[in-house]
Amino acid sequence: MPGVLLFCTAEEAKPFVPQVLATDGGDGTFPYFLVESHQPPSHWKDFKSTLGNDETFATEFIGASVEHCGDWALEQQQKNPMIEQDVIVILDARSVEDHSITLWFYARDEDAELLAKGQEPNAWHDFRIPFKKAQPLVAHLLFGNADESWGVTFHRKGELTDENGIFDWDKCIDLVNHGEGFIEG
């Protein structure tokens, strides 16, 4: 099963990484691959997908920009079919405070009609979300009916994001389940 690349960009977020890695994708697998080095492992199985509570790790991405992480991810995603395409997770300093992570989705040219006005193709789009809700959102966007899933997630992002910038996954999926997710033509 392909894994989603997870970047830790803040030293203070490192203790939170084991908890995020331990998030079960619902099928007994761990959905994240921890990125530690600019030189990727020679085999995808060498990415860490779990850490013990006291296990430490080093990462070369502390202080890295979203753009840097995204560029590196796109390059690696093209080289390795076991890395989930067009999605990354970033843990930053805020992650420790409110247990949220930022999911970044890369929308390609072929996704342009699914984006809301003002959202650009060939660009990363972010969703800050509680870490336990991230995997369902990934599955929703990658494997759901695009017209429904992108219709709610991208077109109604503003109304689904609270005053703290947290995307409300529960409200999102409720809208999809009630048929309110279709993109108006």
RAMODA-V244237 format. One record per pair of residues at least 12 apart in sequence whose C-alpha atoms are under 6 Angstrom apart, sorted by the first residue. I is the first residue (numbers start at 1). J is the second residue. D is the distance in Angstrom with one decimal. If there is no record, write none. Layout:
BEGIN
<<I | J | D> <I | J | D>>
END
This chain:
BEGIN
<<2 | 82 | 4.2> <2 | 83 | 5.0> <2 | 84 | 5.1> <3 | 31 | 5.1> <3 | 32 | 5.1> <3 | 33 | 5.7> <3 | 83 | 5.1> <3 | 84 | 5.3> <4 | 31 | 6.0> <4 | 32 | 4.7> <4 | 33 | 5.8> <4 | 84 | 5.2> <4 | 88 | 5.8> <5 | 32 | 5.8> <5 | 33 | 4.8> <5 | 88 | 5.1> <6 | 32 | 5.9> <6 | 33 | 5.7> <6 | 34 | 4.9> <6 | 35 | 5.9> <6 | 89 | 4.7> <6 | 90 | 5.8> <7 | 35 | 5.5> <7 | 90 | 4.8> <8 | 90 | 5.9> <8 | 91 | 4.8> <9 | 61 | 5.4> <9 | 62 | 4.1> <9 | 63 | 5.1> <9 | 64 | 5.8> <9 | 92 | 5.3> <10 | 62 | 5.1> <10 | 92 | 5.0> <10 | 93 | 5.4> <12 | 93 | 5.9> <13 | 92 | 5.9> <13 | 93 | 5.5> <13 | 96 | 5.6> <18 | 51 | 5.0> <21 | 49 | 6.0> <21 | 50 | 5.4> <25 | 135 | 6.0> <32 | 49 | 5.7> <33 | 47 | 5.4> <33 | 48 | 5.7> <33 | 49 | 5.0> <34 | 48 | 5.3> <36 | 59 | 4.0> <36 | 60 | 5.9> <37 | 59 | 5.8> <37 | 60 | 5.3> <86 | 105 | 5.5> <86 | 106 | 4.7> <87 | 104 | 5.5> <87 | 105 | 4.6> <88 | 103 | 5.9> <88 | 104 | 5.3> <89 | 102 | 5.7> <89 | 103 | 4.7> <90 | 102 | 5.3> <99 | 130 | 5.9> <100 | 129 | 5.2> <100 | 130 | 4.1> <100 | 131 | 5.0> <101 | 128 | 5.6> <101 | 129 | 5.7> <101 | 131 | 5.5> <102 | 127 | 5.5> <102 | 128 | 4.3> <103 | 126 | 5.6> <103 | 127 | 5.2> <104 | 124 | 5.9> <104 | 125 | 5.4> <104 | 126 | 4.5> <105 | 124 | 5.4> <105 | 125 | 5.2> <106 | 123 | 5.5> <106 | 124 | 4.3> <107 | 121 | 5.1> <107 | 122 | 5.4> <107 | 123 | 5.8> <108 | 121 | 5.0> <108 | 122 | 4.6> <109 | 121 | 5.3> <116 | 154 | 6.0> <116 | 155 | 4.9> <128 | 166 | 5.2> <128 | 167 | 5.8> <129 | 166 | 5.3> <129 | 167 | 5.2> <147 | 182 | 5.4> <147 | 183 | 5.8> <148 | 181 | 4.4> <148 | 182 | 4.6> <151 | 181 | 4.9> <151 | 182 | 5.2> <151 | 183 | 4.8> <152 | 181 | 4.6>>
END
